[in-house]
Amino acid sequence: MASERQFVELSGPDSDFRLSFRRGHISLEDQRMLLLHSGALSSLRKELIDSLGIDRARGLITRLGYSSGQSDANMVRSLMPGASDAELLLQGPELHSLEGIVNVTPVEFNIDLANGRFYGEFIWEDSFEAEQHRNQFGLYHSPVCWMQTGYASGYTSALMKKFIVYKEVECTGQGDHHCKVIGKPAKEWGRKITTELSYFRPENVAEQIVTLQSQVEHLRYSIAEMISLGDLVGVSQAFRHTADLIEKAADSTVTVLLLGETGVGKEVFARALHKVSPRAKKPFIAVNCAAIPEELIESELFGVEKGAFTGAQRSRPGRFERANHGTLFLDELGELSPGAQAKVLRVLQEGEFERVGDTHTRSVDVRLIAATNVELEEAVGRGRFRSDLYYRLCVYPVRVPPLRERQEDIPLLVQRFLDKHNAKHGKRIAGVTPEAMNALQSYRWPGNIRELENIIERGVIIVQNGQYIEQQDLRPSMSAAAMPPNYEAATPPPLGERDNVLEAEREQVAASQSEQSGLLDALLDQRCSLDELEADLIRHAVDKADGNLSLAARMLGMTRPQLAYRFVRKGKPRRV
C-alpha cells in the first residue's frame, strides 16, 4: 500500500507539480482532487442528455470543463511565475493527460501573452469523452468532446485574460481517425462559432420551465373559442340551472366557487362568466394550482422579487397582478398550500398582497372564480383547508353537473365536438350512427365532457371522410355488452323479487372477495416486494386518471403531494 508521502511530479522550471495521495484526500498542489469511475461520469452524461436534451446537456458539460480549465490555469500561473508563455500553455495538455482525459499532441501554436495573440492546433488521441459517447449513443453527427473543448477554452482564456474559443474540427465520436481542435480569440472566429458560443452562456433551466409551463397553461385556456353563455351547449334541466346561476352572478363582483367532478367543464363556465361580465374586455388569467409545484405556487400567484430565492434572477409579476381589473380563475383550488391559502384570503378581504421576497404592499382589483373537485368542507374538517377561506369562497357556490345528469345534452355536445375536430384534423365526418349515439347516451361517463370529447376526436381520426362514426369506432369498453345501465332510469324490482336480488348481490360480493383473495395469493406466490407492488399501483392509478395526479391521489386515499413524491420515486413500472 502506498505511503502518504508518495506523489506524482510534473516539473516546471521554478517549481514542482505534485499529485500527492493522503488518506481520504488527493490533492494537486493545494487543490483537492477526486478519482471517479469513468462509468459514473458516463452515466451522468447520459442522464443529463436524457433529462435536459442534447443542447442543454452540452452547454452544461462545456461550462463544467471551462471552469475546470480556468482553475488549472490559475494554479499554473501561481506556481510557475517565471515560466515562458509556451511552457505555461503546455502545462494544460500535461494536466489533461495526467487526469486521464485525453492524450494531447501539439500540431502548431503561437502564444504571446503580452500582446494578446494566440493560435493553436492540437491532436487529441484516446479521448475519454468520445469513447463514452460512442458506447452510449453510437457514432454522432457532430463532435462530442464537449468537456475537453470547454477545458481547453477555459485554460487558455485564463492564461490570455481574454476569451479564447476552441472548436473541435475532427472527432472520433463522429467517426474520424482522431480528434483535432483549433483555438483562437472569439473575435477572430467571427460568425463561424455562433453555435459554440451559445454553450458558454449559463441558462436558468428552472425559470425557463416555469415560464413555459405558464405559457402552456395560458394557451390551454385562451386557445379555445371566445365563449359567452350563448355558446355553451345544453338543454337539460341540470345545465339550464347552472347557466342561470352563472348569468345572475355576471354583473356583480362576487367570488364564484365552481364545484364538480373532473372533466365537467368548470373552466368553460368560468370563461363564459367572464365574457358576460363588465370585465369582459379586461384580462382573463387562469392557473391550474395542481399543475404547479407546491414550492413555486406562491411566486406564480403573487409574483417574485429578484434574489428572493435561488434562480430568481429577475422580478416578475404573478397571476393576480396580471389579472388586475379582470378575472382570475384558480382551478384545482383545493391543492393550494397553507401559505398560499392565507395570501389568497388576504387578497379577497383586503385587495392587497406582497410579492415573494418583497415588503412592498401592492393593491389589485380582481374578480376571483375558483374551481375544485375536492370536498372543501371535508378538507376543512381534516385541517387541510382554511375554514375562513372556505367560508369566504362559499358565498356563491355553483355546482357544474356531471355528464351523466345531462343525457339530453349529449347529441348537442357530440355535434359541437364533431365540428371542432373535423376542422382541426381536416376531416369531413358525416355524424354518428343511432347505435353509437345510443351507446354514448347509455354510458356513465366517469371522465365527463372531457372523456366525451376525446372519444369523438378518436372517431374523427379513424373514420373515413363522408362516413359515420359507428359503435365499434368508440372506445372498446363502451360496447353495449360492457356498458352499465343508466342507474337513474332504472326502476326497483317487484317486492317478490327483492330477496332474489339481495341474494344475487351477496353472491357477487362473495365472488369478489374470493377473486381478491386469489389475486393476493398469486402475488405472494410470485414473491413480489411491497415496493414493486406500490410502484405498479401508483402507475396504474395515474394511467387510469389520465395523468391527473389529484384524481389518482383520491383513488389511492392520499394527498396529491404524497402521491407526487411517491410517483417521482416509485412511479416507473417494474420490468416483467
Stockholm file with secondary structure:
# STOCKHOLM 1.0

chainA/1-576         MASERQFVELSGPDSDFRLSFRRGHISLEDQRMLLLHSGALSSLRKELIDSLGIDRARGLITRLGYSSGQSDANMVRSLMPGASDAELLLQGPELHSLEGIVNVTPVEFNIDLANGRFYGEFIWEDSFEAEQHRNQFGLYHSPVCWMQTGYASGYTSALMKKFIVYKEVECTGQGDHHCKVIGKPAKEWGRKITTELSYFRPENVAEQIVTLQSQVEHLRYSIAEMISLGDLVGVSQAFRHTADLIEKAADSTVTVLLLGETGVGKEVFARALHKVSPRAKKPFIAVNCAAIPEELIESELFGVEKGAFTGAQRSRPGRFERANHGTLFLDELGELSPGAQAKVLRVLQEGEFERVGDTHTRSVDVRLIAATNVELEEAVGRGRFRSDLYYRLCVYPVRVPPLRERQEDIPLLVQRFLDKHNAKHGKRIAGVTPEAMNALQSYRWPGNIRELENIIERGVIIVQNGQYIEQQDLRPSMSAAAMPPNYEAATPPPLGERDNVLEAEREQVAASQSEQSGLLDALLDQRCSLDELEADLIRHAVDKADGNLSLAARMLGMTRPQLAYRFVRKGKPRRV
#=GR chainA/1-576 SS CCCTTCEEEEECSSCEEEEEEETTEEEETTEEECCCCHHHHHHHHHHHHHHHCHHHHHHHHHHHHHHHHHHHHHHHHHHCTTCCHHHHHHHHHHHHHHTTSCEEEEEEEEEETTTTEEEEEEEEESCHHHHHHHHHHCSCSSCCCHHHHHHHHHHHHHHHTSCEEEEEEECGGGTCSSEEEEEEEHHHHGGGGHHHHHTTSCCCHHHHHHHHHHHHHHHHHHSSCCCCGGGSCCCSHHHHHHHHHHHHHTTSCCCEEEECCTTSCHHHHHHHHHHTSTTTTSCEEEEEGGGSCTTTHHHHHHCBCTTSSTTCCSCBCCHHHHTTTSEEEEETGGGCCHHHHHHHHHHHHHSEEECBTCCCEEECCCEEEEEESSCHHHHHHTTSSCHHHHHHHTTEEEECCCGGGCGGGHHHHHHHHHHHHHHHHTCCCCEECHHHHHHHHHSCCTTHHHHHHHHHHHHHHHSCTTCEECGGGSCGGGSTTTSCCCTTTCCCCCGGGHHHHHHHHHHHHHHHHHHHHHHHHHHHHTTCCHHHHHHHHHHHHHHHTTTCHHHHHHHHTSCHHHHHHHHHHHCSCCCC
#=GC SS_cons         CCCTTCEEEEECSSCEEEEEEETTEEEETTEEECCCCHHHHHHHHHHHHHHHCHHHHHHHHHHHHHHHHHHHHHHHHHHCTTCCHHHHHHHHHHHHHHTTSCEEEEEEEEEETTTTEEEEEEEEESCHHHHHHHHHHCSCSSCCCHHHHHHHHHHHHHHHTSCEEEEEEECGGGTCSSEEEEEEEHHHHGGGGHHHHHTTSCCCHHHHHHHHHHHHHHHHHHSSCCCCGGGSCCCSHHHHHHHHHHHHHTTSCCCEEEECCTTSCHHHHHHHHHHTSTTTTSCEEEEEGGGSCTTTHHHHHHCBCTTSSTTCCSCBCCHHHHTTTSEEEEETGGGCCHHHHHHHHHHHHHSEEECBTCCCEEECCCEEEEEESSCHHHHHHTTSSCHHHHHHHTTEEEECCCGGGCGGGHHHHHHHHHHHHHHHHTCCCCEECHHHHHHHHHSCCTTHHHHHHHHHHHHHHHSCTTCEECGGGSCGGGSTTTSCCCTTTCCCCCGGGHHHHHHHHHHHHHHHHHHHHHHHHHHHHTTCCHHHHHHHHHHHHHHHTTTCHHHHHHHHTSCHHHHHHHHHHHCSCCCC
//
